[in-house]
Amino acid sequence: MRDAATADPPLVLNHPHAVDPPLARCLGPDEELITLAAAARRLPRIDGKKIAIPTIWRWCRRGLRGVRLQYTRVGRRICVSPSALSEFFSRLAELDERLPPPGRPAFLGKRTPITSRQRQRALAEADGILERAGI
């Protein structure tokens, strides 16, 4: 048994560099950790491009649509677990199901987009008005 003198110091959460309690996560001893570079290699390519390492870091620090990717530091390396990646993407998918899909912005109202021919006609009409006005 360890005595009080050799016990680990308590985690100080009010320290300016401490992790927010909701982001703090206990990693199990059997949990696999991978670096952000390894995580980028594991993720599927989007439109033929791999996910950039800074993108994964941004998901850790700022999150995406209010969901943050849980990470841990191992020395100077940032690591995530495959289960944290899976949980991150699952939570994003849940958001997709709860939120309506993005559509036309509300400020556009219910206007239908004009065709190329309608646009050309409107431009010609505007040119005629400007020409008649001497502008």
C-alpha positions in Angstrom: 0.0 0.0 0.0 1.1 3.5 -0.7 1.1 6.0 2.1 -0.1 9.6 1.9 3.4 11.0 1.3 3.9 9.0 -1.9 0.3 9.3 -3.3 -0.3 11.1 -6.6 -1.2 14.8 -6.3 -4.9 15.6 -6.8 -6.0 16.8 -10.2 -6.5 20.6 -10.1 -9.3 21.5 -12.4 -9.2 25.3 -11.7 -5.7 25.6 -13.1 -5.6 27.8 -16.3 -4.3 24.9 -18.4 -6.5 22.2 -16.9 -8.9 20.3 -19.1 -12.6 21.0 -18.7 -14.2 18.3 -16.7 -16.6 17.3 -19.5 -13.6 16.6 -21.8 -11.6 14.8 -19.2 -11.9 11.1 -19.8 -10.5 8.0 -18.2 -8.7 5.7 -20.6 -8.8 2.1 -19.8 -5.5 0.2 -19.6 -6.5 -1.9 -22.6 -7.6 1.0 -24.8 -5.5 1.5 -27.9 -4.1 5.0 -28.5 -3.2 6.3 -31.9 -1.6 9.6 -32.9 -3.4 12.1 -34.9 -1.3 11.2 -38.0 -2.3 7.5 -37.5 -6.0 8.5 -37.1 -5.8 10.5 -40.3 -4.5 7.4 -42.1 -7.3 5.3 -40.7 -10.1 7.6 -41.7 -11.7 7.1 -45.2 -10.8 9.6 -47.9 -13.3 12.3 -48.8 -13.4 13.1 -52.5 -10.1 11.4 -52.9 -8.4 13.4 -50.2 -7.3 12.2 -46.7 -8.5 14.1 -43.6 -5.7 16.6 -42.6 -4.1 16.2 -39.2 -4.9 19.8 -38.3 -8.6 19.1 -39.0 -8.6 16.2 -36.4 -6.8 18.5 -33.9 -9.5 21.2 -34.6 -12.2 18.5 -33.8 -10.4 17.9 -30.5 -10.0 21.5 -29.5 -13.0 23.3 -31.0 -15.3 20.5 -32.0 -17.6 20.2 -34.9 -21.3 21.4 -34.5 -20.8 21.3 -30.7 -19.3 17.8 -30.6 -15.7 17.4 -29.5 -13.3 14.5 -30.2 -11.9 13.2 -27.0 -8.1 13.1 -26.8 -5.3 12.6 -24.4 -1.7 13.8 -24.3 1.1 11.2 -24.1 4.2 13.3 -23.5 4.2 15.9 -26.3 2.0 13.8 -28.6 -1.8 14.1 -29.0 -3.5 10.7 -29.1 -7.0 9.6 -29.7 -8.6 6.1 -29.4 -10.5 4.4 -32.2 -13.4 4.2 -29.8 -13.3 8.0 -29.3 -13.3 8.5 -33.1 -16.3 6.1 -33.4 -18.1 7.9 -30.6 -17.4 11.3 -32.2 -18.8 10.3 -35.6 -21.8 8.5 -34.0 -22.7 11.7 -32.1 -22.4 13.7 -35.3 -24.7 11.2 -37.0 -27.2 11.6 -34.2 -27.2 15.3 -34.7 -27.9 14.8 -38.4 -31.0 12.8 -37.5 -32.2 15.4 -35.0 -31.6 18.6 -37.0 -33.3 19.4 -40.2 -31.1 19.2 -43.3 -29.7 22.5 -44.4 -31.8 24.1 -47.1 -32.2 27.5 -48.6 -31.4 30.3 -46.3 -34.5 31.9 -44.8 -33.6 35.3 -46.1 -34.1 34.1 -49.7 -37.7 33.3 -49.0 -39.5 30.9 -51.2 -38.1 32.2 -54.5 -37.3 29.7 -57.1 -33.8 30.0 -58.7 -33.9 31.6 -62.1 -32.7 29.9 -65.3 -29.8 31.1 -67.3 -32.1 32.3 -70.0 -34.1 34.3 -67.5 -30.9 35.8 -66.1 -29.7 36.8 -69.6 -33.1 38.4 -70.4 -33.0 40.4 -67.1 -29.4 41.6 -67.9 -30.4 42.7 -71.4 -33.4 44.6 -70.0 -31.2 46.3 -67.4 -28.7 47.3 -70.1 -31.5 48.8 -72.2 -32.7 50.8 -69.3 -29.2 52.1 -68.5 -28.7 52.9 -72.2 -31.9 54.8 -72.5 -31.0 56.8 -69.4 -27.6 57.6 -70.9 -25.7 55.9 -68.2 
